[in-house]
Amino acid sequence: MAGELRREFSLRDLVLFHITAVITVRWISYAAARGPSSLSLWALAFFLFFLPIAYTVIDFTRKMPEQGGLYQWTKVTLGPFHGFICAWCYIVNNLFYFPSLLVAVSGYFAFSLVGDNQSLQNSKWFVGAFSLGSIWMILFLNLIGLKFGKWVNNIGGLSIWLPCTLLIIFGFVRYFLHGSATNFASASFLPNFRILDTWTAWSLICFAFTGLELASTMSGEVKDPARSIPKSIYLAGFFITVIYILGTVAALFMVSSDKINLVTGIMQAISVILGNAGLSFITPTVALLLTLGGLGTFGAWLAGAARMPYSVGVDRYLPPVLAKVHPRWGTPYVSLLVLGIISSLIVLMSLAGSTVEKAYLFMANATLIIYFIPFVYLFVSHLVMNWKTEKKPLALLLAIAGIFSTTVAIILAVLPPPGEPNPWRYFFMILIGSFGFVLVSLVFYFGGRGKTLRSNVSQ
């Protein structure tokens, strides 16, 4: 390797990193659109997913604060093969997550420029130019040093914080002055788990909490990771939970749940209250803050995801060139460039003609199961490690809760959505697509394994 990683992340950086990586404002819109029963879904997601993932990441980080995080923990606990599959699924899923994230962020940016003008938001040229420009601008900052790249995350964290704080303040002010737009008295707070839709909603809300594991992939670039990462999770976890739950309540106070847009609900709620107060001119600024927050989210996931191929490249299960560190900037520049190039190609493919777009949608759907596999590995690894060593009842209970949540999510991922004209075709396409991505990974693994064995023998 040509160079060494530099420890640039402080505790403050980590707290903002967690906030920008985890909080996605569309989840507040999604939850609020389901009405007051979503508050119970948030509570269940907190106890059955958020607490397990927070506890697991903290415990692993204290015991194995190594670059690669989830990959290293799975490799040490379950073996190199499972570690590789875990890392591969994490990388592939993020590559298909980036385009959908940037499309949503481009909508906020369009709103900040021309207001609620759908023509610009739906323009492929605008979305494509914004997405590609964002990828390479943020990639460049991460290439020349984490001390520059981390400011994308820091600004993003603060930018998410401000609109969410405004939402909460405006929502409660509106409630105390005029009452609630949503009728809480006649609404049910208990979700109906006798219908499949409720299980699907709960599963999605659970995964609104994903991202706490991301900073651990960069442990080699964190100052005192064994102490800083756990402490940052405690601090950020509190703010994340408060913003999600109070933000949902505030949105319900301002807009009736049956009128909340699933994607732009926060922007919608803030626009209504600002318009009523005669402050509509502030709305574009709020949209710009949400844009910066979304770019911070992308920057955090790009930086974290790039550390996976770097760590696997060190072990030579992926091409060793991915493990190169820039001699001047101290960043895994090859890994970052590869992810940037592939992400750009996927963005172009997703915005191309109908045939290519269908191919993109198929591959995106095929990653639905792959999305959950790393989290299954995370909880199973912690369960195995704890069972072999300490046998702490709380650790075992939380690991089982996490496995239950992710297993439910995988089952729901393969079920055809309502209205699907050919449900069996959908079902088999998801299974075959996911299996196909794993088969591709085996080519890299066994090819790299041979190189690793020959390297060990020569040494």
VOPAGU-2260 file (C-alpha; in pm, 1 decimal, decimal comma):
REM VOPAGU-2260
SITE   aa  ch    i         X         Y         Z
SITE  MET   A    0       0,0       0,0       0,0
SITE  ALA   A    1     125,0     344,8     -90,9
SITE  GLY   A    2      54,9     549,8     218,4
SITE  GLU   A    3    -128,1     538,2     550,1
SITE  LEU   A    4    -480,5     628,9     653,3
SITE  ARG   A    5    -506,9     943,5     863,6
SITE  ARG   A    6    -720,6     975,1    1175,9
SITE  GLU   A    7    -928,0    1285,0    1099,2
SITE  PHE   A    8   -1265,7    1207,4    1264,3
SITE  SER   A    9   -1329,6    1366,4    1606,0
SITE  LEU   A   10   -1626,1    1302,5    1837,3
SITE  ARG   A   11   -1810,1    1605,6    1697,0
SITE  ASP   A   12   -1756,9    1480,8    1342,1
SITE  LEU   A   13   -1888,8    1137,0    1437,0
SITE  VAL   A   14   -2208,7    1271,2    1597,0
SITE  LEU   A   15   -2287,0    1477,1    1285,3
SITE  PHE   A   16   -2186,0    1181,6    1065,9
SITE  HIS   A   17   -2438,7     954,8    1241,4
SITE  ILE   A   18   -2713,9    1217,3    1217,6
SITE  THR   A   19   -2663,8    1278,9     845,3
SITE  ALA   A   20   -2620,5     905,9     769,4
SITE  VAL   A   21   -2928,8     789,1     959,4
SITE  ILE   A   22   -3188,9    1066,3     936,3
SITE  THR   A   23   -3375,9    1081,4     607,8
SITE  VAL   A   24   -3663,5    1327,4     624,2
SITE  ARG   A   25   -3883,0    1125,3     389,4
SITE  TRP   A   26   -3922,4     867,6     669,4
SITE  ILE   A   27   -4096,6    1135,2     878,4
SITE  SER   A   28   -4330,5    1199,6     585,4
SITE  TYR   A   29   -4387,3     826,6     537,3
SITE  ALA   A   30   -4466,8     769,4     904,7
SITE  ALA   A   31   -4690,8    1074,7     937,2
SITE  ALA   A   32   -4891,3     971,2     629,3
SITE  ARG   A   33   -4993,8     656,3     818,8
SITE  GLY   A   34   -5147,8     857,6    1099,4
SITE  PRO   A   35   -5104,2     835,2    1478,8
SITE  SER   A   36   -5053,9     456,2    1471,9
SITE  SER   A   37   -4710,3     524,1    1323,5
SITE  LEU   A   38   -4596,3     640,8    1667,4
SITE  SER   A   39   -4639,3     284,5    1793,5
SITE  LEU   A   40   -4447,2     159,6    1489,1
SITE  TRP   A   41   -4161,6     398,3    1575,8
SITE  ALA   A   42   -4159,7     261,5    1932,7
SITE  LEU   A   43   -4148,4     -99,7    1813,3
SITE  ALA   A   44   -3873,9     -15,2    1561,8
SITE  PHE   A   45   -3675,4     151,8    1839,2
SITE  PHE   A   46   -3685,3    -149,9    2070,9
SITE  LEU   A   47   -3661,8    -427,3    1810,0
SITE  PHE   A   48   -3406,7    -272,2    1572,1
SITE  PHE   A   49   -3250,2      55,7    1685,0
SITE  LEU   A   50   -3147,3     -60,6    2031,2
SITE  PRO   A   51   -3011,7    -394,5    1897,9
SITE  ILE   A   52   -2804,5    -227,4    1626,2
SITE  ALA   A   53   -2674,4      42,7    1862,7
SITE  TYR   A   54   -2578,4    -211,3    2131,5
SITE  THR   A   55   -2417,1    -444,4    1878,1
SITE  VAL   A   56   -2209,5    -175,3    1706,2
SITE  ILE   A   57   -2095,5     -31,5    2040,4
SITE  ASP   A   58   -1992,8    -371,9    2175,0
SITE  PHE   A   59   -1809,8    -475,9    1858,0
SITE  THR   A   60   -1635,1    -138,9    1827,6
SITE  ARG   A   61   -1503,1    -157,8    2181,5
SITE  LYS   A   62   -1365,9    -507,0    2121,1
SITE  MET   A   63   -1259,4    -479,3    1753,0
SITE  PRO   A   64   -1209,5    -113,6    1651,4
SITE  GLU   A   65   -1073,0    -205,0    1308,0
SITE  GLN   A   66   -1109,2     -45,9     963,1
SITE  GLY   A   67   -1391,6    -220,5     779,1
SITE  GLY   A   68   -1621,0    -257,8    1080,9
SITE  LEU   A   69   -1900,3    -493,6     982,6
SITE  TYR   A   70   -1675,1    -684,8     741,0
SITE  GLN   A   71   -1406,4    -740,9    1003,6
SITE  TRP   A   72   -1653,8    -844,5    1274,0
SITE  THR   A   73   -1822,1   -1100,3    1049,1
SITE  LYS   A   74   -1487,4   -1230,9     920,4
SITE  VAL   A   75   -1345,5   -1282,5    1268,4
SITE  THR   A   76   -1664,8   -1434,6    1412,0
SITE  LEU   A   77   -1799,9   -1644,8    1125,1
SITE  GLY   A   78   -1501,1   -1677,5     891,1
SITE  PRO   A   79   -1361,2   -1498,5     582,5
SITE  PHE   A   80   -1623,5   -1635,2     341,0
SITE  HIS   A   81   -1913,3   -1488,8     536,9
SITE  GLY   A   82   -1718,1   -1167,0     593,9
SITE  PHE   A   83   -1673,0   -1130,2     217,9
SITE  ILE   A   84   -2041,0   -1198,0     137,3
SITE  CYS   A   85   -2143,0    -945,3     403,1
SITE  ALA   A   86   -1912,7    -676,6     258,3
SITE  TRP   A   87   -2015,1    -754,6    -100,2
SITE  CYS   A   88   -2385,6    -717,1     -22,5
SITE  TYR   A   89   -2318,8    -391,3     163,7
SITE  ILE   A   90   -2129,6    -246,5    -135,4
SITE  VAL   A   91   -2378,0    -360,1    -403,0
SITE  ASN   A   92   -2679,7    -232,9    -211,8
SITE  ASN   A   93   -2526,2     111,8    -166,9
SITE  LEU   A   94   -2443,6     140,9    -536,1
SITE  PHE   A   95   -2814,2     111,7    -616,5
SITE  TYR   A   96   -2918,0     326,2    -319,9
SITE  PHE   A   97   -2718,0     628,1    -440,2
SITE  PRO   A   98   -2928,4     705,9    -753,5
SITE  SER   A   99   -3259,9     692,2    -565,8
SITE  LEU   A  100   -3119,4     917,2    -292,3
SITE  LEU   A  101   -2985,5    1173,8    -539,9
SITE  VAL   A  102   -3313,7    1181,4    -732,3
SITE  ALA   A  103   -3494,0    1272,0    -408,3
SITE  VAL   A  104   -3233,0    1538,2    -323,6
SITE  SER   A  105   -3259,4    1686,9    -674,3
SITE  GLY   A  106   -3631,4    1738,5    -603,2
SITE  TYR   A  107   -3550,8    1950,3    -296,5
SITE  PHE   A  108   -3295,0    2149,1    -496,1
SITE  ALA   A  109   -3547,2    2210,5    -776,0
SITE  PHE   A  110   -3797,4    2329,3    -513,4
SITE  SER   A  111   -3539,5    2576,1    -377,9
SITE  LEU   A  112   -3493,2    2718,1    -729,7
SITE  VAL   A  113   -3845,3    2734,6    -874,9
SITE  GLY   A  114   -4079,8    2628,5    -597,5
SITE  ASP   A  115   -4330,3    2349,4    -650,7
SITE  ASN   A  116   -4267,6    2332,0   -1026,8
SITE  GLN   A  117   -4295,7    1969,4   -1132,2
SITE  SER   A  118   -4143,5    2025,0   -1477,6
SITE  LEU   A  119   -3795,3    2086,2   -1338,3
SITE  GLN   A  120   -3826,4    1809,8   -1078,1
SITE  ASN   A  121   -3922,3    1562,8   -1352,3
SITE  SER   A  122   -3656,8    1673,2   -1601,6
SITE  LYS   A  123   -3412,7    1388,7   -1670,8
SITE  TRP   A  124   -3148,8    1639,6   -1781,0
SITE  PHE   A  125   -3175,3    1832,2   -1456,3
SITE  VAL   A  126   -3181,7    1520,7   -1236,6
SITE  GLY   A  127   -2891,4    1364,7   -1428,8
SITE  ALA   A  128   -2674,6    1677,8   -1419,8
SITE  PHE   A  129   -2745,2    1731,9   -1049,5
SITE  SER   A  130   -2676,4    1367,7    -960,2
SITE  LEU   A  131   -2350,9    1336,8   -1155,1
SITE  GLY   A  132   -2229,7    1677,5   -1039,2
SITE  SER   A  133   -2301,7    1583,8    -676,6
SITE  ILE   A  134   -2119,1    1249,4    -706,2
SITE  TRP   A  135   -1799,2    1398,7    -842,7
SITE  MET   A  136   -1796,5    1711,1    -627,3
SITE  ILE   A  137   -1833,8    1507,3    -307,6
SITE  LEU   A  138   -1598,9    1238,5    -437,3
SITE  PHE   A  139   -1329,5    1499,9    -504,7
SITE  LEU   A  140   -1354,1    1635,5    -148,6
SITE  ASN   A  141   -1321,9    1283,2      -8,2
SITE  LEU   A  142   -1029,0    1207,3    -238,7
SITE  ILE   A  143    -816,5    1502,3    -128,5
SITE  GLY   A  144    -858,6    1417,1     238,5
SITE  LEU   A  145   -1113,0    1318,8     499,1
SITE  LYS   A  146   -1048,5    1653,8     668,4
SITE  PHE   A  147   -1223,5    1809,4     365,7
SITE  GLY   A  148   -1472,7    1533,2     291,3
SITE  LYS   A  149   -1602,4    1523,5     648,2
SITE  TRP   A  150   -1735,1    1878,2     613,7
SITE  VAL   A  151   -1991,2    1753,6     362,6
SITE  ASN   A  152   -2121,9    1527,8     640,1
SITE  ASN   A  153   -2094,6    1798,9     907,3
SITE  ILE   A  154   -2280,9    2058,1     700,6
SITE  GLY   A  155   -2532,8    1791,5     604,7
SITE  GLY   A  156   -2592,9    1699,4     968,5
SITE  LEU   A  157   -2652,2    2062,5    1065,7
SITE  SER   A  158   -2869,0    2119,8     757,3
SITE  ILE   A  159   -3093,6    1825,5     846,1
SITE  TRP   A  160   -3111,7    1941,9    1206,0
SITE  LEU   A  161   -3240,6    2292,2    1122,8
SITE  PRO   A  162   -3549,0    2204,8     909,2
SITE  CYS   A  163   -3642,9    1922,7    1147,7
SITE  THR   A  164   -3613,7    2160,6    1444,0
SITE  LEU   A  165   -3830,0    2414,5    1258,8
SITE  LEU   A  166   -4084,9    2143,3    1184,9
SITE  ILE   A  167   -4104,6    2042,5    1551,9
SITE  ILE   A  168   -4125,2    2402,3    1679,0
SITE  PHE   A  169   -4385,9    2508,3    1420,9
SITE  GLY   A  170   -4587,1    2193,3    1477,2
SITE  PHE   A  171   -4617,6    2238,5    1851,6
SITE  VAL   A  172   -4681,4    2614,5    1819,7
SITE  ARG   A  173   -4961,1    2535,5    1574,8
SITE  TYR   A  174   -5104,5    2278,7    1815,7
SITE  PHE   A  175   -5109,4    2516,5    2113,0
SITE  LEU   A  176   -5259,3    2802,8    1909,4
SITE  HIS   A  177   -5504,7    2623,7    1680,2
SITE  GLY   A  178   -5513,5    2257,0    1778,9
SITE  SER   A  179   -5413,4    1961,6    1563,8
SITE  ALA   A  180   -5487,7    1920,4    1191,1
SITE  THR   A  181   -5504,4    1544,4    1255,9
SITE  ASN   A  182   -5784,3    1419,7    1479,0
SITE  PHE   A  183   -5593,7    1224,2    1745,6
SITE  ALA   A  184   -5906,5    1167,0    1956,7
SITE  SER   A  185   -6075,3     943,9    1700,2
SITE  ALA   A  186   -5755,5     781,8    1568,1
SITE  SER   A  187   -5616,8     447,5    1676,4
SITE  PHE   A  188   -5264,6     438,9    1815,9
SITE  LEU   A  189   -5246,5      60,1    1789,0
SITE  PRO   A  190   -5122,3     -72,8    1452,3
SITE  ASN   A  191   -5329,5    -348,4    1293,2
SITE  PHE   A  192   -5080,3    -633,0    1252,0
SITE  ARG   A  193   -5352,0    -856,0    1110,7
SITE  ILE   A  194   -5289,2    -696,8     771,2
SITE  LEU   A  195   -4969,5    -730,1     567,2
SITE  ASP   A  196   -4941,9    -356,9     499,0
SITE  THR   A  197   -4876,3    -287,4     867,9
SITE  TRP   A  198   -4589,0    -535,9     875,9
SITE  THR   A  199   -4442,2    -374,6     564,9
SITE  ALA   A  200   -4469,3     -26,9     717,1
SITE  TRP   A  201   -4307,7    -141,1    1041,6
SITE  SER   A  202   -4022,9    -307,7     852,3
SITE  LEU   A  203   -3954,9      10,2     652,7
SITE  ILE   A  204   -3965,0     225,3     965,8
SITE  CYS   A  205   -3714,7     -11,8    1129,7
SITE  PHE   A  206   -3470,7      53,0     849,3
SITE  ALA   A  207   -3510,1     427,1     885,9
SITE  PHE   A  208   -3266,1     365,8    1173,3
SITE  THR   A  209   -2991,0     208,5     959,7
SITE  GLY   A  210   -2656,0     385,9     940,5
SITE  LEU   A  211   -2517,7     359,8    1294,3
SITE  GLU   A  212   -2285,1      85,8    1168,2
SITE  LEU   A  213   -2143,2     308,5     892,1
SITE  ALA   A  214   -1882,3     500,9    1094,2
SITE  SER   A  215   -1726,1     172,9    1210,7
SITE  THR   A  216   -1617,7     103,9     851,4
SITE  MET   A  217   -1386,0     404,1     896,9
SITE  SER   A  218   -1245,2     310,8    1239,0
SITE  GLY   A  219    -887,9     343,7    1110,1
SITE  GLU   A  220    -959,4     711,7    1038,3
SITE  VAL   A  221   -1124,4     791,5    1374,3
SITE  LYS   A  222    -939,3     934,1    1673,4
SITE  ASP   A  223    -960,0     674,5    1953,9
SITE  PRO   A  224   -1240,5     472,8    1785,9
SITE  ALA   A  225   -1296,8     234,4    2078,0
SITE  ARG   A  226   -1415,4     528,8    2288,0
SITE  SER   A  227   -1526,9     789,4    2034,5
SITE  ILE   A  228   -1764,0     574,9    1826,2
SITE  PRO   A  229   -1966,2     435,5    2122,9
SITE  LYS   A  230   -1993,3     781,2    2279,8
SITE  SER   A  231   -2104,4     932,8    1949,5
SITE  ILE   A  232   -2375,3     666,0    1911,9
SITE  TYR   A  233   -2517,6     752,7    2254,8
SITE  LEU   A  234   -2532,7    1124,0    2165,8
SITE  ALA   A  235   -2649,9    1090,4    1805,9
SITE  GLY   A  236   -2894,8     811,6    1893,8
SITE  PHE   A  237   -3079,8    1043,5    2130,9
SITE  PHE   A  238   -3111,9    1320,7    1870,7
SITE  ILE   A  239   -3211,3    1076,8    1593,9
SITE  THR   A  240   -3491,1     924,5    1801,1
SITE  VAL   A  241   -3623,6    1263,3    1915,0
SITE  ILE   A  242   -3622,3    1406,2    1560,7
SITE  TYR   A  243   -3799,6    1106,6    1409,4
SITE  ILE   A  244   -4072,5    1077,6    1672,7
SITE  LEU   A  245   -4134,4    1447,4    1749,9
SITE  GLY   A  246   -4102,6    1528,1    1379,1
SITE  THR   A  247   -4380,6    1279,7    1301,7
SITE  VAL   A  248   -4602,4    1426,1    1575,0
SITE  ALA   A  249   -4536,1    1781,7    1451,7
SITE  ALA   A  250   -4618,4    1687,8    1091,1
SITE  LEU   A  251   -4948,7    1538,0    1208,5
SITE  PHE   A  252   -5023,5    1857,3    1403,8
SITE  MET   A  253   -4973,6    2072,1    1090,8
SITE  VAL   A  254   -5124,9    1859,3     812,0
SITE  SER   A  255   -5398,0    1595,5     826,9
SITE  SER   A  256   -5245,1    1249,8     785,1
SITE  ASP   A  257   -5462,4    1171,5     481,8
SITE  LYS   A  258   -5320,3    1477,3     300,7
SITE  ILE   A  259   -4950,3    1424,1     373,9
SITE  ASN   A  260   -4734,2    1349,6      70,3
SITE  LEU   A  261   -4526,9    1034,7     127,3
SITE  VAL   A  262   -4207,6    1191,0     -12,6
SITE  THR   A  263   -4227,1    1567,8      38,7
SITE  GLY   A  264   -4435,5    1575,2     355,5
SITE  ILE   A  265   -4187,8    1780,5     558,5
SITE  MET   A  266   -4155,3    2041,6     284,4
SITE  GLN   A  267   -4532,7    2040,3     249,9
SITE  ALA   A  268   -4592,0    2089,0     624,9
SITE  ILE   A  269   -4333,7    2367,2     659,3
SITE  SER   A  270   -4465,5    2541,1     345,7
SITE  VAL   A  271   -4818,7    2544,2     490,1
SITE  ILE   A  272   -4717,7    2693,7     823,0
SITE  LEU   A  273   -4482,3    2950,6     665,6
SITE  GLY   A  274   -4753,9    3051,8     418,7
SITE  ASN   A  275   -5007,1    3099,6     697,5
SITE  ALA   A  276   -4757,5    3314,8     887,6
SITE  GLY   A  277   -4679,3    3527,2     581,2
SITE  LEU   A  278   -4324,8    3390,3     562,9
SITE  SER   A  279   -4342,5    3201,7     233,9
SITE  PHE   A  280   -4016,6    3364,9     121,3
SITE  ILE   A  281   -3829,5    3142,3     371,1
SITE  THR   A  282   -3952,9    2820,1     205,2
SITE  PRO   A  283   -3679,5    2806,9     -65,0
SITE  THR   A  284   -3415,2    2837,2     208,4
SITE  VAL   A  285   -3564,7    2539,5     391,1
SITE  ALA   A  286   -3561,3    2341,9      64,4
SITE  LEU   A  287   -3194,5    2434,8      17,2
SITE  LEU   A  288   -3114,3    2314,3     369,7
SITE  LEU   A  289   -3285,4    1983,0     293,7
SITE  THR   A  290   -3074,7    1964,1     -24,1
SITE  LEU   A  291   -2755,1    2011,7     176,1
SITE  GLY   A  292   -2877,8    1754,0     426,2
SITE  GLY   A  293   -2938,5    1504,1     147,2
SITE  LEU   A  294   -2594,6    1568,6      -0,8
SITE  GLY   A  295   -2447,7    1511,3     345,3
SITE  THR   A  296   -2631,2    1178,2     360,1
SITE  PHE   A  297   -2488,1    1081,7      22,3
SITE  GLY   A  298   -2138,5    1191,7     128,8
SITE  ALA   A  299   -2154,4     983,4     446,1
SITE  TRP   A  300   -2268,2     668,1     266,8
SITE  LEU   A  301   -2021,0     714,2     -19,6
SITE  ALA   A  302   -1730,9     756,6     222,4
SITE  GLY   A  303   -1838,4     466,2     443,3
SITE  ALA   A  304   -1921,4     229,2     158,4
SITE  ALA   A  305   -1582,8     298,1      -6,8
SITE  ARG   A  306   -1405,3     163,9     302,2
SITE  MET   A  307   -1556,5    -181,2     244,3
SITE  PRO   A  308   -1377,1    -258,8     -86,4
SITE  TYR   A  309   -1064,5    -104,2      64,6
SITE  SER   A  310   -1074,3    -343,3     362,7
SITE  VAL   A  311   -1157,0    -646,0     146,1
SITE  GLY   A  312    -879,9    -541,9     -92,8
SITE  VAL   A  313    -632,0    -548,2     195,6
SITE  ASP   A  314    -721,8    -916,8     241,5
SITE  ARG   A  315    -691,9    -964,6    -138,8
SITE  TYR   A  316   -1042,5   -1111,1    -180,8
SITE  LEU   A  317   -1103,2    -816,7    -412,8
SITE  PRO   A  318    -826,2    -674,0    -637,1
SITE  PRO   A  319    -545,8    -549,8    -406,4
SITE  VAL   A  320    -532,3    -220,4    -596,3
SITE  LEU   A  321    -848,7    -122,3    -405,4
SITE  ALA   A  322    -638,3    -115,0     -86,7
SITE  LYS   A  323    -407,1     158,5    -213,5
SITE  VAL   A  324    -388,2     471,5       2,1
SITE  HIS   A  325    -288,9     801,2    -155,5
SITE  PRO   A  326      63,4     894,6     -35,0
SITE  ARG   A  327     -24,0    1263,6       1,5
SITE  TRP   A  328    -390,8    1269,6      95,0
SITE  GLY   A  329    -407,8     953,6     310,2
SITE  THR   A  330    -735,1     833,8     151,7
SITE  PRO   A  331    -833,9     501,1     -13,5
SITE  TYR   A  332    -847,3     681,5    -346,7
SITE  VAL   A  333    -877,1     380,6    -579,3
SITE  SER   A  334   -1173,7     243,6    -385,5
SITE  LEU   A  335   -1340,5     585,6    -389,0
SITE  LEU   A  336   -1282,4     630,8    -762,6
SITE  VAL   A  337   -1421,0     286,9    -845,1
SITE  LEU   A  338   -1739,2     353,6    -646,5
SITE  GLY   A  339   -1771,0     697,0    -808,2
SITE  ILE   A  340   -1740,2     555,4   -1160,0
SITE  ILE   A  341   -1985,3     269,9   -1098,2
SITE  SER   A  342   -2233,6     504,6    -924,2
SITE  SER   A  343   -2218,8     742,2   -1222,5
SITE  LEU   A  344   -2286,3     458,6   -1466,3
SITE  ILE   A  345   -2583,2     339,9   -1259,4
SITE  VAL   A  346   -2723,9     696,5   -1248,5
SITE  LEU   A  347   -2696,3     720,4   -1628,4
SITE  MET   A  348   -2854,2     378,6   -1668,2
SITE  SER   A  349   -3144,5     469,8   -1439,9
SITE  LEU   A  350   -3216,4     784,2   -1644,0
SITE  ALA   A  351   -3169,5     631,0   -1990,1
SITE  GLY   A  352   -3428,6     491,6   -2231,8
SITE  SER   A  353   -3709,1     264,6   -2125,9
SITE  THR   A  354   -3525,7     -63,5   -2193,2
SITE  VAL   A  355   -3216,7      34,6   -1994,8
SITE  GLU   A  356   -3434,7     190,5   -1726,1
SITE  LYS   A  357   -3621,8    -137,7   -1690,8
SITE  ALA   A  358   -3289,0    -317,3   -1654,1
SITE  TYR   A  359   -3192,5     -73,7   -1377,3
SITE  LEU   A  360   -3525,8    -123,2   -1198,8
SITE  PHE   A  361   -3482,3    -499,5   -1217,5
SITE  MET   A  362   -3134,2    -480,8   -1063,3
SITE  ALA   A  363   -3254,8    -236,1    -799,2
SITE  ASN   A  364   -3538,0    -473,5    -705,0
SITE  ALA   A  365   -3292,7    -764,0    -705,5
SITE  THR   A  366   -3093,4    -591,5    -431,5
SITE  LEU   A  367   -3392,1    -581,2    -193,5
SITE  ILE   A  368   -3281,7    -901,0     -18,1
SITE  ILE   A  369   -2913,8    -804,9     -44,7
SITE  TYR   A  370   -2993,3    -487,5     150,8
SITE  PHE   A  371   -3083,0    -687,7     461,1
SITE  ILE   A  372   -2813,5    -956,8     448,2
SITE  PRO   A  373   -2537,7    -746,2     614,3
SITE  PHE   A  374   -2767,0    -674,4     909,7
SITE  VAL   A  375   -2847,4   -1043,0     950,6
SITE  TYR   A  376   -2471,4   -1105,1     957,9
SITE  LEU   A  377   -2423,7    -824,2    1211,0
SITE  PHE   A  378   -2671,8    -969,7    1460,3
SITE  VAL   A  379   -2577,3   -1334,6    1402,5
SITE  SER   A  380   -2206,7   -1249,6    1448,3
SITE  HIS   A  381   -2278,9   -1073,5    1775,4
SITE  LEU   A  382   -2499,8   -1361,1    1893,9
SITE  VAL   A  383   -2224,6   -1615,6    1816,3
SITE  MET   A  384   -1948,0   -1406,4    1972,2
SITE  ASN   A  385   -2147,1   -1343,0    2288,7
SITE  TRP   A  386   -2257,7   -1706,0    2318,5
SITE  LYS   A  387   -1895,2   -1821,9    2298,8
SITE  THR   A  388   -1767,6   -1569,3    2554,3
SITE  GLU   A  389   -1976,6   -1371,4    2802,1
SITE  LYS   A  390   -2330,6   -1505,5    2747,5
SITE  LYS   A  391   -2488,1   -1175,1    2854,3
SITE  PRO   A  392   -2868,5   -1217,6    2858,4
SITE  LEU   A  393   -2928,6    -861,5    2731,2
SITE  ALA   A  394   -2685,4    -906,5    2440,3
SITE  LEU   A  395   -2845,5   -1235,4    2340,7
SITE  LEU   A  396   -3197,4   -1089,2    2366,3
SITE  LEU   A  397   -3111,2    -784,2    2155,5
SITE  ALA   A  398   -2934,0    -998,3    1893,8
SITE  ILE   A  399   -3242,7   -1219,4    1862,8
SITE  ALA   A  400   -3463,4    -907,7    1831,8
SITE  GLY   A  401   -3239,2    -778,3    1551,9
SITE  ILE   A  402   -3244,4   -1114,0    1371,1
SITE  PHE   A  403   -3626,4   -1119,8    1397,8
SITE  SER   A  404   -3657,6    -768,0    1248,7
SITE  THR   A  405   -3425,3    -838,1     956,3
SITE  THR   A  406   -3579,9   -1179,4     886,0
SITE  VAL   A  407   -3927,1   -1023,2     866,7
SITE  ALA   A  408   -3784,7    -759,3     630,4
SITE  ILE   A  409   -3635,3   -1025,6     400,4
SITE  ILE   A  410   -3963,0   -1217,7     386,2
SITE  LEU   A  411   -4154,1    -899,3     304,3
SITE  ALA   A  412   -3896,9    -802,0      39,6
SITE  VAL   A  413   -3980,0   -1104,5    -175,3
SITE  LEU   A  414   -4356,8   -1059,6    -151,5
SITE  PRO   A  415   -4508,2    -888,6    -459,2
SITE  PRO   A  416   -4643,4    -536,1    -395,6
SITE  PRO   A  417   -5020,9    -478,0    -418,6
SITE  GLY   A  418   -5137,0    -454,3    -776,9
SITE  GLU   A  419   -4843,5    -650,1    -921,6
SITE  PRO   A  420   -4990,7    -811,9   -1238,4
SITE  ASN   A  421   -4762,1   -1116,9   -1225,7
SITE  PRO   A  422   -4678,7   -1190,1    -859,3
SITE  TRP   A  423   -4501,2   -1519,4    -920,9
SITE  ARG   A  424   -4278,7   -1364,0   -1186,6
SITE  TYR   A  425   -4193,0   -1082,7    -942,5
SITE  PHE   A  426   -4115,6   -1333,2    -667,2
SITE  PHE   A  427   -3878,6   -1542,2    -880,2
SITE  MET   A  428   -3710,1   -1235,9   -1033,1
SITE  ILE   A  429   -3623,1   -1108,9    -684,9
SITE  LEU   A  430   -3486,6   -1448,3    -579,5
SITE  ILE   A  431   -3295,4   -1511,2    -903,1
SITE  GLY   A  432   -3158,7   -1156,5    -913,3
SITE  SER   A  433   -3035,0   -1167,8    -554,2
SITE  PHE   A  434   -2886,3   -1513,3    -603,2
SITE  GLY   A  435   -2718,7   -1386,8    -922,4
SITE  PHE   A  436   -2544,9   -1101,4    -739,9
SITE  VAL   A  437   -2416,3   -1348,5    -479,6
SITE  LEU   A  438   -2290,9   -1582,8    -755,4
SITE  VAL   A  439   -2089,9   -1297,0    -906,1
SITE  SER   A  440   -1932,8   -1236,8    -565,9
SITE  LEU   A  441   -1814,0   -1598,6    -550,1
SITE  VAL   A  442   -1602,4   -1544,6    -862,3
SITE  PHE   A  443   -1416,2   -1265,1    -685,5
SITE  TYR   A  444   -1394,2   -1450,0    -355,2
SITE  PHE   A  445   -1248,0   -1777,0    -479,1
SITE  GLY   A  446   -1020,0   -1597,4    -725,3
SITE  GLY   A  447    -894,0   -1371,3    -446,7
SITE  ARG   A  448    -870,0   -1660,9    -201,6
SITE  GLY   A  449    -626,2   -1836,1    -433,3
SITE  LYS   A  450    -409,6   -1522,4    -449,0
SITE  THR   A  451    -419,3   -1488,8     -71,0
SITE  LEU   A  452    -314,4   -1851,5     -17,5
SITE  ARG   A  453     -29,9   -1820,3    -268,6
SITE  SER   A  454      82,1   -1495,3    -104,7
SITE  ASN   A  455      83,3   -1660,2     240,1
SITE  VAL   A  456     281,3   -1958,2     109,4
SITE  SER   A  457     541,8   -1732,1     -54,4
SITE  GLN   A  458     587,2   -1545,1     273,0
